[in-house]
Amino acid sequence: MRATKNIVLALLLIPAISFAGEIYGTISPKNGGHFAKQKVTITAPDGKVYSTVTDDNGYFTITIPQLGKCTLSAGGCTADVYSNDGPNGYTFIIDNQFPGCQLKKQ
């Protein structure tokens, strides 16, 4: 009986433990195309930093365990993004001629 209670308790806790937010998207220059091999960092709500590098098409994906407002940094630009219990897609457009960037939710 005790083993059954432990199994039920473990099954109830699995969703809480496995909560994670996926942030994905593309990094592109303003004039079109994609930034291949661009470093992308996400600073989570607790201050922990997660990073990856875009593929040849400028695509990235990062899964973080915290939910909430995060900061995405790439190519010298930063923007606020959000992590929740589902995937969140963004297009991050970097303008190299003028300092700045544009973030679009996918």
Jmol script that loads the backbone (N, CA, C; Angstrom):
load data "model"
ATOM      1  N   MET A   1       0.819  -1.194   0.000  1.00  0.00           N
ATOM      2  CA  MET A   1       0.000   0.000   0.000  1.00  0.00           C
ATOM      3  C   MET A   1       0.864   1.260   0.000  1.00  0.00           C
ATOM      4  N   ARG A   2       1.936   1.215   0.786  1.00  0.00           N
ATOM      5  CA  ARG A   2       2.830   2.382   0.847  1.00  0.00           C
ATOM      6  C   ARG A   2       3.482   2.629  -0.516  1.00  0.00           C
ATOM      7  N   ALA A   3       3.861   1.558  -1.193  1.00  0.00           N
ATOM      8  CA  ALA A   3       4.475   1.689  -2.521  1.00  0.00           C
ATOM      9  C   ALA A   3       3.500   2.336  -3.496  1.00  0.00           C
ATOM     10  N   THR A   4       2.238   1.980  -3.418  1.00  0.00           N
ATOM     11  CA  THR A   4       1.222   2.564  -4.292  1.00  0.00           C
ATOM     12  C   THR A   4       1.087   4.058  -4.036  1.00  0.00           C
ATOM     13  N   LYS A   5       1.097   4.470  -2.771  1.00  0.00           N
ATOM     14  CA  LYS A   5       1.015   5.893  -2.438  1.00  0.00           C
ATOM     15  C   LYS A   5       2.219   6.648  -2.985  1.00  0.00           C
ATOM     16  N   ASN A   6       3.410   6.054  -2.878  1.00  0.00           N
ATOM     17  CA  ASN A   6       4.625   6.705  -3.394  1.00  0.00           C
ATOM     18  C   ASN A   6       4.572   6.862  -4.913  1.00  0.00           C
ATOM     19  N   ILE A   7       4.053   5.852  -5.588  1.00  0.00           N
ATOM     20  CA  ILE A   7       3.948   5.926  -7.051  1.00  0.00           C
ATOM     21  C   ILE A   7       2.956   7.018  -7.453  1.00  0.00           C
ATOM     22  N   VAL A   8       1.808   7.071  -6.780  1.00  0.00           N
ATOM     23  CA  VAL A   8       0.809   8.095  -7.087  1.00  0.00           C
ATOM     24  C   VAL A   8       1.381   9.479  -6.829  1.00  0.00           C
ATOM     25  N   LEU A   9       2.079   9.655  -5.715  1.00  0.00           N
ATOM     26  CA  LEU A   9       2.698  10.944  -5.394  1.00  0.00           C
ATOM     27  C   LEU A   9       3.724  11.331  -6.455  1.00  0.00           C
ATOM     28  N   ALA A  10       4.544  10.388  -6.873  1.00  0.00           N
ATOM     29  CA  ALA A  10       5.552  10.671  -7.901  1.00  0.00           C
ATOM     30  C   ALA A  10       4.890  11.081  -9.211  1.00  0.00           C
ATOM     31  N   LEU A  11       3.822  10.405  -9.600  1.00  0.00           N
ATOM     32  CA  LEU A  11       3.120  10.744 -10.839  1.00  0.00           C
ATOM     33  C   LEU A  11       2.482  12.124 -10.772  1.00  0.00           C
ATOM     34  N   LEU A  12       2.032  12.512  -9.605  1.00  0.00           N
ATOM     35  CA  LEU A  12       1.454  13.844  -9.448  1.00  0.00           C
ATOM     36  C   LEU A  12       2.506  14.939  -9.517  1.00  0.00           C
ATOM     37  N   LEU A  13       3.736  14.644  -9.115  1.00  0.00           N
ATOM     38  CA  LEU A  13       4.794  15.650  -9.106  1.00  0.00           C
ATOM     39  C   LEU A  13       5.501  15.794 -10.449  1.00  0.00           C
ATOM     40  N   ILE A  14       5.411  14.824 -11.318  1.00  0.00           N
ATOM     41  CA  ILE A  14       6.123  14.875 -12.603  1.00  0.00           C
ATOM     42  C   ILE A  14       5.770  16.112 -13.421  1.00  0.00           C
ATOM     43  N   PRO A  15       4.498  16.496 -13.582  1.00  0.00           N
ATOM     44  CA  PRO A  15       4.219  17.713 -14.360  1.00  0.00           C
ATOM     45  C   PRO A  15       4.859  18.958 -13.760  1.00  0.00           C
ATOM     46  N   ALA A  16       4.910  19.070 -12.458  1.00  0.00           N
ATOM     47  CA  ALA A  16       5.510  20.249 -11.825  1.00  0.00           C
ATOM     48  C   ALA A  16       7.008  20.275 -12.045  1.00  0.00           C
ATOM     49  N   ILE A  17       7.632  19.121 -12.038  1.00  0.00           N
ATOM     50  CA  ILE A  17       9.077  19.050 -12.215  1.00  0.00           C
ATOM     51  C   ILE A  17       9.461  19.291 -13.670  1.00  0.00           C
ATOM     52  N   SER A  18       8.656  18.809 -14.607  1.00  0.00           N
ATOM     53  CA  SER A  18       9.034  18.885 -16.020  1.00  0.00           C
ATOM     54  C   SER A  18       8.560  20.160 -16.706  1.00  0.00           C
ATOM     55  N   PHE A  19       7.984  21.104 -15.979  1.00  0.00           N
ATOM     56  CA  PHE A  19       7.575  22.381 -16.568  1.00  0.00           C
ATOM     57  C   PHE A  19       8.795  23.059 -17.164  1.00  0.00           C
ATOM     58  N   ALA A  20       8.742  23.405 -18.385  1.00  0.00           N
ATOM     59  CA  ALA A  20       9.854  24.102 -19.018  1.00  0.00           C
ATOM     60  C   ALA A  20       9.307  24.949 -20.151  1.00  0.00           C
ATOM     61  N   GLY A  21      10.006  26.013 -20.449  1.00  0.00           N
ATOM     62  CA  GLY A  21       9.599  26.880 -21.540  1.00  0.00           C
ATOM     63  C   GLY A  21      10.564  26.764 -22.698  1.00  0.00           C
ATOM     64  N   GLU A  22      10.023  26.648 -23.886  1.00  0.00           N
ATOM     65  CA  GLU A  22      10.859  26.591 -25.082  1.00  0.00           C
ATOM     66  C   GLU A  22      10.739  27.917 -25.811  1.00  0.00           C
ATOM     67  N   ILE A  23      11.877  28.518 -26.076  1.00  0.00           N
ATOM     68  CA  ILE A  23      11.932  29.752 -26.845  1.00  0.00           C
ATOM     69  C   ILE A  23      12.708  29.434 -28.121  1.00  0.00           C
ATOM     70  N   TYR A  24      12.109  29.736 -29.266  1.00  0.00           N
ATOM     71  CA  TYR A  24      12.747  29.420 -30.543  1.00  0.00           C
ATOM     72  C   TYR A  24      12.539  30.570 -31.507  1.00  0.00           C
ATOM     73  N   GLY A  25      13.254  30.530 -32.597  1.00  0.00           N
ATOM     74  CA  GLY A  25      13.053  31.548 -33.623  1.00  0.00           C
ATOM     75  C   GLY A  25      14.213  31.660 -34.568  1.00  0.00           C
ATOM     76  N   THR A  26      14.268  32.796 -35.259  1.00  0.00           N
ATOM     77  CA  THR A  26      15.339  33.063 -36.205  1.00  0.00           C
ATOM     78  C   THR A  26      15.966  34.422 -35.911  1.00  0.00           C
ATOM     79  N   ILE A  27      17.241  34.509 -36.222  1.00  0.00           N
ATOM     80  CA  ILE A  27      17.985  35.767 -36.125  1.00  0.00           C
ATOM     81  C   ILE A  27      18.292  36.182 -37.559  1.00  0.00           C
ATOM     82  N   SER A  28      17.831  37.362 -37.951  1.00  0.00           N
ATOM     83  CA  SER A  28      17.981  37.807 -39.338  1.00  0.00           C
ATOM     84  C   SER A  28      18.503  39.233 -39.396  1.00  0.00           C
ATOM     85  N   PRO A  29      19.305  39.549 -40.438  1.00  0.00           N
ATOM     86  CA  PRO A  29      19.670  40.945 -40.655  1.00  0.00           C
ATOM     87  C   PRO A  29      18.488  41.682 -41.286  1.00  0.00           C
ATOM     88  N   LYS A  30      18.444  42.986 -41.122  1.00  0.00           N
ATOM     89  CA  LYS A  30      17.326  43.784 -41.637  1.00  0.00           C
ATOM     90  C   LYS A  30      17.188  43.676 -43.153  1.00  0.00           C
ATOM     91  N   ASN A  31      18.305  43.511 -43.855  1.00  0.00           N
ATOM     92  CA  ASN A  31      18.265  43.464 -45.314  1.00  0.00           C
ATOM     93  C   ASN A  31      17.922  42.077 -45.856  1.00  0.00           C
ATOM     94  N   GLY A  32      17.480  41.166 -44.996  1.00  0.00           N
ATOM     95  CA  GLY A  32      17.097  39.821 -45.433  1.00  0.00           C
ATOM     96  C   GLY A  32      18.191  38.806 -45.177  1.00  0.00           C
ATOM     97  N   GLY A  33      17.868  37.570 -45.377  1.00  0.00           N
ATOM     98  CA  GLY A  33      18.811  36.489 -45.133  1.00  0.00           C
ATOM     99  C   GLY A  33      18.755  36.035 -43.686  1.00  0.00           C
ATOM    100  N   HIS A  34      19.800  35.339 -43.265  1.00  0.00           N
ATOM    101  CA  HIS A  34      19.851  34.809 -41.903  1.00  0.00           C
ATOM    102  C   HIS A  34      21.271  34.926 -41.357  1.00  0.00           C
ATOM    103  N   PHE A  35      21.371  35.027 -40.049  1.00  0.00           N
ATOM    104  CA  PHE A  35      22.675  35.010 -39.388  1.00  0.00           C
ATOM    105  C   PHE A  35      22.982  33.579 -38.974  1.00  0.00           C
ATOM    106  N   ALA A  36      23.902  32.948 -39.699  1.00  0.00           N
ATOM    107  CA  ALA A  36      24.339  31.602 -39.344  1.00  0.00           C
ATOM    108  C   ALA A  36      25.397  31.680 -38.255  1.00  0.00           C
ATOM    109  N   LYS A  37      25.351  30.726 -37.363  1.00  0.00           N
ATOM    110  CA  LYS A  37      26.349  30.585 -36.290  1.00  0.00           C
ATOM    111  C   LYS A  37      26.406  31.812 -35.378  1.00  0.00           C
ATOM    112  N   GLN A  38      25.256  32.450 -35.160  1.00  0.00           N
ATOM    113  CA  GLN A  38      25.146  33.620 -34.279  1.00  0.00           C
ATOM    114  C   GLN A  38      24.880  33.127 -32.862  1.00  0.00           C
ATOM    115  N   LYS A  39      25.635  33.619 -31.886  1.00  0.00           N
ATOM    116  CA  LYS A  39      25.409  33.240 -30.495  1.00  0.00           C
ATOM    117  C   LYS A  39      24.129  33.910 -29.993  1.00  0.00           C
ATOM    118  N   VAL A  40      23.281  33.123 -29.328  1.00  0.00           N
ATOM    119  CA  VAL A  40      22.024  33.593 -28.758  1.00  0.00           C
ATOM    120  C   VAL A  40      22.032  33.230 -27.277  1.00  0.00           C
ATOM    121  N   THR A  41      21.737  34.204 -26.417  1.00  0.00           N
ATOM    122  CA  THR A  41      21.642  33.921 -24.989  1.00  0.00           C
ATOM    123  C   THR A  41      20.263  34.335 -24.476  1.00  0.00           C
ATOM    124  N   ILE A  42      19.783  33.574 -23.534  1.00  0.00           N
ATOM    125  CA  ILE A  42      18.532  33.879 -22.838  1.00  0.00           C
ATOM    126  C   ILE A  42      18.868  33.979 -21.356  1.00  0.00           C
ATOM    127  N   THR A  43      18.519  35.107 -20.746  1.00  0.00           N
ATOM    128  CA  THR A  43      18.675  35.248 -19.303  1.00  0.00           C
ATOM    129  C   THR A  43      17.304  34.993 -18.686  1.00  0.00           C
ATOM    130  N   ALA A  44      17.227  33.946 -17.866  1.00  0.00           N
ATOM    131  CA  ALA A  44      15.972  33.517 -17.248  1.00  0.00           C
ATOM    132  C   ALA A  44      15.586  34.448 -16.105  1.00  0.00           C
ATOM    133  N   PRO A  45      14.345  34.350 -15.625  1.00  0.00           N
ATOM    134  CA  PRO A  45      13.897  35.204 -14.524  1.00  0.00           C
ATOM    135  C   PRO A  45      14.769  35.111 -13.269  1.00  0.00           C
ATOM    136  N   ASP A  46      15.393  33.954 -13.041  1.00  0.00           N
ATOM    137  CA  ASP A  46      16.246  33.803 -11.862  1.00  0.00           C
ATOM    138  C   ASP A  46      17.683  34.278 -12.096  1.00  0.00           C
ATOM    139  N   GLY A  47      17.967  34.819 -13.298  1.00  0.00           N
ATOM    140  CA  GLY A  47      19.295  35.335 -13.611  1.00  0.00           C
ATOM    141  C   GLY A  47      20.224  34.331 -14.264  1.00  0.00           C
ATOM    142  N   LYS A  48      19.844  33.069 -14.341  1.00  0.00           N
ATOM    143  CA  LYS A  48      20.678  32.058 -14.981  1.00  0.00           C
ATOM    144  C   LYS A  48      20.675  32.279 -16.492  1.00  0.00           C
ATOM    145  N   VAL A  49      21.828  32.099 -17.120  1.00  0.00           N
ATOM    146  CA  VAL A  49      21.980  32.366 -18.550  1.00  0.00           C
ATOM    147  C   VAL A  49      22.090  31.043 -19.312  1.00  0.00           C
ATOM    148  N   TYR A  50      21.311  30.935 -20.380  1.00  0.00           N
ATOM    149  CA  TYR A  50      21.325  29.783 -21.274  1.00  0.00           C
ATOM    150  C   TYR A  50      21.740  30.279 -22.651  1.00  0.00           C
ATOM    151  N   SER A  51      22.534  29.496 -23.369  1.00  0.00           N
ATOM    152  CA  SER A  51      22.973  29.968 -24.684  1.00  0.00           C
ATOM    153  C   SER A  51      22.992  28.834 -25.702  1.00  0.00           C
ATOM    154  N   THR A  52      22.973  29.252 -26.948  1.00  0.00           N
ATOM    155  CA  THR A  52      23.063  28.340 -28.073  1.00  0.00           C
ATOM    156  C   THR A  52      23.625  29.126 -29.250  1.00  0.00           C
ATOM    157  N   VAL A  53      23.771  28.462 -30.376  1.00  0.00           N
ATOM    158  CA  VAL A  53      24.248  29.094 -31.610  1.00  0.00           C
ATOM    159  C   VAL A  53      23.237  28.772 -32.703  1.00  0.00           C
ATOM    160  N   THR A  54      22.929  29.751 -33.539  1.00  0.00           N
ATOM    161  CA  THR A  54      21.982  29.508 -34.631  1.00  0.00           C
ATOM    162  C   THR A  54      22.566  28.522 -35.638  1.00  0.00           C
ATOM    163  N   ASP A  55      21.683  27.842 -36.337  1.00  0.00           N
ATOM    164  CA  ASP A  55      22.128  26.931 -37.394  1.00  0.00           C
ATOM    165  C   ASP A  55      22.424  27.732 -38.670  1.00  0.00           C
ATOM    166  N   ASP A  56      22.628  27.049 -39.769  1.00  0.00           N
ATOM    167  CA  ASP A  56      22.964  27.725 -41.032  1.00  0.00           C
ATOM    168  C   ASP A  56      21.844  28.628 -41.552  1.00  0.00           C
ATOM    169  N   ASN A  57      20.616  28.418 -41.093  1.00  0.00           N
ATOM    170  CA  ASN A  57      19.478  29.231 -41.515  1.00  0.00           C
ATOM    171  C   ASN A  57      19.090  30.283 -40.484  1.00  0.00           C
ATOM    172  N   GLY A  58      19.920  30.485 -39.471  1.00  0.00           N
ATOM    173  CA  GLY A  58      19.634  31.479 -38.445  1.00  0.00           C
ATOM    174  C   GLY A  58      18.642  31.021 -37.393  1.00  0.00           C
ATOM    175  N   TYR A  59      18.301  29.730 -37.374  1.00  0.00           N
ATOM    176  CA  TYR A  59      17.307  29.195 -36.439  1.00  0.00           C
ATOM    177  C   TYR A  59      17.965  28.802 -35.114  1.00  0.00           C
ATOM    178  N   PHE A  60      17.245  29.055 -34.014  1.00  0.00           N
ATOM    179  CA  PHE A  60      17.723  28.633 -32.692  1.00  0.00           C
ATOM    180  C   PHE A  60      16.557  28.104 -31.876  1.00  0.00           C
ATOM    181  N   THR A  61      16.857  27.333 -30.863  1.00  0.00           N
ATOM    182  CA  THR A  61      15.876  26.895 -29.874  1.00  0.00           C
ATOM    183  C   THR A  61      16.586  26.710 -28.549  1.00  0.00           C
ATOM    184  N   ILE A  62      15.964  27.200 -27.489  1.00  0.00           N
ATOM    185  CA  ILE A  62      16.502  27.064 -26.133  1.00  0.00           C
ATOM    186  C   ILE A  62      15.335  26.685 -25.223  1.00  0.00           C
ATOM    187  N   THR A  63      15.533  25.660 -24.413  1.00  0.00           N
ATOM    188  CA  THR A  63      14.534  25.269 -23.427  1.00  0.00           C
ATOM    189  C   THR A  63      15.072  25.627 -22.056  1.00  0.00           C
ATOM    190  N   ILE A  64      14.273  26.365 -21.304  1.00  0.00           N
ATOM    191  CA  ILE A  64      14.685  26.765 -19.964  1.00  0.00           C
ATOM    192  C   ILE A  64      13.647  26.281 -18.952  1.00  0.00           C
ATOM    193  N   PRO A  65      14.074  25.958 -17.740  1.00  0.00           N
ATOM    194  CA  PRO A  65      13.136  25.429 -16.752  1.00  0.00           C
ATOM    195  C   PRO A  65      12.256  26.488 -16.084  1.00  0.00           C
ATOM    196  N   GLN A  66      12.632  27.750 -16.168  1.00  0.00           N
ATOM    197  CA  GLN A  66      11.852  28.809 -15.516  1.00  0.00           C
ATOM    198  C   GLN A  66      10.810  29.384 -16.471  1.00  0.00           C
ATOM    199  N   LEU A  67       9.723  29.836 -15.900  1.00  0.00           N
ATOM    200  CA  LEU A  67       8.678  30.486 -16.675  1.00  0.00           C
ATOM    201  C   LEU A  67       8.667  31.969 -16.341  1.00  0.00           C
ATOM    202  N   GLY A  68       8.336  32.805 -17.311  1.00  0.00           N
ATOM    203  CA  GLY A  68       8.227  34.236 -17.064  1.00  0.00           C
ATOM    204  C   GLY A  68       9.016  35.059 -18.068  1.00  0.00           C
ATOM    205  N   LYS A  69       9.232  36.324 -17.712  1.00  0.00           N
ATOM    206  CA  LYS A  69       9.922  37.272 -18.579  1.00  0.00           C
ATOM    207  C   LYS A  69      11.420  36.973 -18.602  1.00  0.00           C
ATOM    208  N   CYS A  70      11.975  36.859 -19.802  1.00  0.00           N
ATOM    209  CA  CYS A  70      13.394  36.567 -20.014  1.00  0.00           C
ATOM    210  C   CYS A  70      13.982  37.658 -20.910  1.00  0.00           C
ATOM    211  N   THR A  71      15.292  37.671 -21.020  1.00  0.00           N
ATOM    212  CA  THR A  71      15.969  38.604 -21.923  1.00  0.00           C
ATOM    213  C   THR A  71      16.727  37.811 -22.975  1.00  0.00           C
ATOM    214  N   LEU A  72      16.430  38.077 -24.245  1.00  0.00           N
ATOM    215  CA  LEU A  72      17.128  37.456 -25.366  1.00  0.00           C
ATOM    216  C   LEU A  72      18.197  38.418 -25.844  1.00  0.00           C
ATOM    217  N   SER A  73      19.414  37.920 -26.047  1.00  0.00           N
ATOM    218  CA  SER A  73      20.516  38.731 -26.569  1.00  0.00           C
ATOM    219  C   SER A  73      21.144  38.033 -27.761  1.00  0.00           C
ATOM    220  N   ALA A  74      21.371  38.807 -28.819  1.00  0.00           N
ATOM    221  CA  ALA A  74      22.034  38.284 -30.019  1.00  0.00           C
ATOM    222  C   ALA A  74      22.536  39.460 -30.837  1.00  0.00           C
ATOM    223  N   GLY A  75      23.715  39.352 -31.388  1.00  0.00           N
ATOM    224  CA  GLY A  75      24.248  40.374 -32.283  1.00  0.00           C
ATOM    225  C   GLY A  75      24.345  41.757 -31.664  1.00  0.00           C
ATOM    226  N   GLY A  76      24.543  41.847 -30.364  1.00  0.00           N
ATOM    227  CA  GLY A  76      24.654  43.132 -29.694  1.00  0.00           C
ATOM    228  C   GLY A  76      23.333  43.774 -29.332  1.00  0.00           C
ATOM    229  N   CYS A  77      22.223  43.105 -29.601  1.00  0.00           N
ATOM    230  CA  CYS A  77      20.890  43.613 -29.271  1.00  0.00           C
ATOM    231  C   CYS A  77      20.250  42.747 -28.193  1.00  0.00           C
ATOM    232  N   THR A  78      19.358  43.351 -27.438  1.00  0.00           N
ATOM    233  CA  THR A  78      18.596  42.604 -26.434  1.00  0.00           C
ATOM    234  C   THR A  78      17.120  42.951 -26.550  1.00  0.00           C
ATOM    235  N   ALA A  79      16.282  42.017 -26.126  1.00  0.00           N
ATOM    236  CA  ALA A  79      14.834  42.229 -26.120  1.00  0.00           C
ATOM    237  C   ALA A  79      14.209  41.316 -25.083  1.00  0.00           C
ATOM    238  N   ASP A  80      13.070  41.721 -24.576  1.00  0.00           N
ATOM    239  CA  ASP A  80      12.334  40.893 -23.627  1.00  0.00           C
ATOM    240  C   ASP A  80      11.523  39.852 -24.386  1.00  0.00           C
ATOM    241  N   VAL A  81      11.605  38.614 -23.927  1.00  0.00           N
ATOM    242  CA  VAL A  81      10.814  37.513 -24.467  1.00  0.00           C
ATOM    243  C   VAL A  81      10.178  36.800 -23.274  1.00  0.00           C
ATOM    244  N   TYR A  82       9.248  35.918 -23.543  1.00  0.00           N
ATOM    245  CA  TYR A  82       8.526  35.261 -22.460  1.00  0.00           C
ATOM    246  C   TYR A  82       8.565  33.745 -22.615  1.00  0.00           C
ATOM    247  N   SER A  83       8.757  33.091 -21.494  1.00  0.00           N
ATOM    248  CA  SER A  83       8.749  31.645 -21.423  1.00  0.00           C
ATOM    249  C   SER A  83       7.490  31.232 -20.666  1.00  0.00           C
ATOM    250  N   ASN A  84       6.707  30.341 -21.252  1.00  0.00           N
ATOM    251  CA  ASN A  84       5.554  29.807 -20.539  1.00  0.00           C
ATOM    252  C   ASN A  84       5.502  28.312 -20.767  1.00  0.00           C
ATOM    253  N   ASP A  85       4.381  27.680 -20.465  1.00  0.00           N
ATOM    254  CA  ASP A  85       4.321  26.225 -20.538  1.00  0.00           C
ATOM    255  C   ASP A  85       4.181  25.678 -21.957  1.00  0.00           C
ATOM    256  N   GLY A  86       4.305  26.518 -22.956  1.00  0.00           N
ATOM    257  CA  GLY A  86       4.276  26.084 -24.349  1.00  0.00           C
ATOM    258  C   GLY A  86       5.403  26.741 -25.115  1.00  0.00           C
ATOM    259  N   PRO A  87       5.626  26.337 -26.351  1.00  0.00           N
ATOM    260  CA  PRO A  87       6.687  26.961 -27.142  1.00  0.00           C
ATOM    261  C   PRO A  87       6.346  28.399 -27.517  1.00  0.00           C
ATOM    262  N   ASN A  88       7.355  29.244 -27.557  1.00  0.00           N
ATOM    263  CA  ASN A  88       7.208  30.652 -27.919  1.00  0.00           C
ATOM    264  C   ASN A  88       8.194  30.966 -29.034  1.00  0.00           C
ATOM    265  N   GLY A  89       7.684  31.408 -30.178  1.00  0.00           N
ATOM    266  CA  GLY A  89       8.541  31.689 -31.318  1.00  0.00           C
ATOM    267  C   GLY A  89       8.718  33.175 -31.562  1.00  0.00           C
ATOM    268  N   TYR A  90       9.931  33.549 -31.953  1.00  0.00           N
ATOM    269  CA  TYR A  90      10.261  34.949 -32.215  1.00  0.00           C
ATOM    270  C   TYR A  90      11.127  35.064 -33.458  1.00  0.00           C
ATOM    271  N   THR A  91      10.990  36.178 -34.159  1.00  0.00           N
ATOM    272  CA  THR A  91      11.920  36.556 -35.216  1.00  0.00           C
ATOM    273  C   THR A  91      12.639  37.794 -34.712  1.00  0.00           C
ATOM    274  N   PHE A  92      13.956  37.729 -34.650  1.00  0.00           N
ATOM    275  CA  PHE A  92      14.782  38.797 -34.108  1.00  0.00           C
ATOM    276  C   PHE A  92      15.545  39.404 -35.276  1.00  0.00           C
ATOM    277  N   ILE A  93      15.205  40.643 -35.655  1.00  0.00           N
ATOM    278  CA  ILE A  93      15.816  41.298 -36.814  1.00  0.00           C
ATOM    279  C   ILE A  93      16.833  42.316 -36.309  1.00  0.00           C
ATOM    280  N   ILE A  94      18.068  42.158 -36.757  1.00  0.00           N
ATOM    281  CA  ILE A  94      19.163  43.025 -36.317  1.00  0.00           C
ATOM    282  C   ILE A  94      19.544  43.969 -37.446  1.00  0.00           C
ATOM    283  N   ASP A  95      19.620  45.249 -37.131  1.00  0.00           N
ATOM    284  CA  ASP A  95      20.011  46.274 -38.103  1.00  0.00           C
ATOM    285  C   ASP A  95      21.454  46.672 -37.797  1.00  0.00           C
ATOM    286  N   ASN A  96      22.387  46.223 -38.622  1.00  0.00           N
ATOM    287  CA  ASN A  96      23.803  46.514 -38.388  1.00  0.00           C
ATOM    288  C   ASN A  96      24.178  47.951 -38.724  1.00  0.00           C
ATOM    289  N   GLN A  97      23.407  48.611 -39.577  1.00  0.00           N
ATOM    290  CA  GLN A  97      23.719  49.971 -39.966  1.00  0.00           C
ATOM    291  C   GLN A  97      23.421  50.950 -38.834  1.00  0.00           C
ATOM    292  N   PHE A  98      22.318  50.742 -38.165  1.00  0.00           N
ATOM    293  CA  PHE A  98      21.917  51.591 -37.042  1.00  0.00           C
ATOM    294  C   PHE A  98      21.745  50.690 -35.829  1.00  0.00           C
ATOM    295  N   PRO A  99      22.305  51.079 -34.704  1.00  0.00           N
ATOM    296  CA  PRO A  99      22.146  50.218 -33.527  1.00  0.00           C
ATOM    297  C   PRO A  99      20.668  50.010 -33.213  1.00  0.00           C
ATOM    298  N   GLY A 100      20.279  48.787 -33.130  1.00  0.00           N
ATOM    299  CA  GLY A 100      18.900  48.498 -32.795  1.00  0.00           C
ATOM    300  C   GLY A 100      18.467  47.166 -33.339  1.00  0.00           C
ATOM    301  N   CYS A 101      17.323  46.748 -32.883  1.00  0.00           N
ATOM    302  CA  CYS A 101      16.793  45.481 -33.344  1.00  0.00           C
ATOM    303  C   CYS A 101      15.275  45.536 -33.253  1.00  0.00           C
ATOM    304  N   GLN A 102      14.659  44.599 -33.923  1.00  0.00           N
ATOM    305  CA  GLN A 102      13.212  44.504 -33.929  1.00  0.00           C
ATOM    306  C   GLN A 102      12.847  43.072 -33.597  1.00  0.00           C
ATOM    307  N   LEU A 103      11.910  42.896 -32.711  1.00  0.00           N
ATOM    308  CA  LEU A 103      11.478  41.562 -32.294  1.00  0.00           C
ATOM    309  C   LEU A 103      10.034  41.367 -32.721  1.00  0.00           C
ATOM    310  N   LYS A 104       9.769  40.250 -33.392  1.00  0.00           N
ATOM    311  CA  LYS A 104       8.414  39.918 -33.810  1.00  0.00           C
ATOM    312  C   LYS A 104       8.033  38.567 -33.221  1.00  0.00           C
ATOM    313  N   LYS A 105       6.866  38.492 -32.620  1.00  0.00           N
ATOM    314  CA  LYS A 105       6.356  37.219 -32.101  1.00  0.00           C
ATOM    315  C   LYS A 105       5.836  36.404 -33.258  1.00  0.00           C
ATOM    316  N   GLN A 106       6.200  35.121 -33.311  1.00  0.00           N
ATOM    317  CA  GLN A 106       5.729  34.242 -34.388  1.00  0.00           C
ATOM    318  C   GLN A 106       4.401  33.642 -34.034  1.00  0.00           C
TER     319      GLN A 106
END
end "model"
wireframe off; spacefill off
backbone 0.3
color backbone group
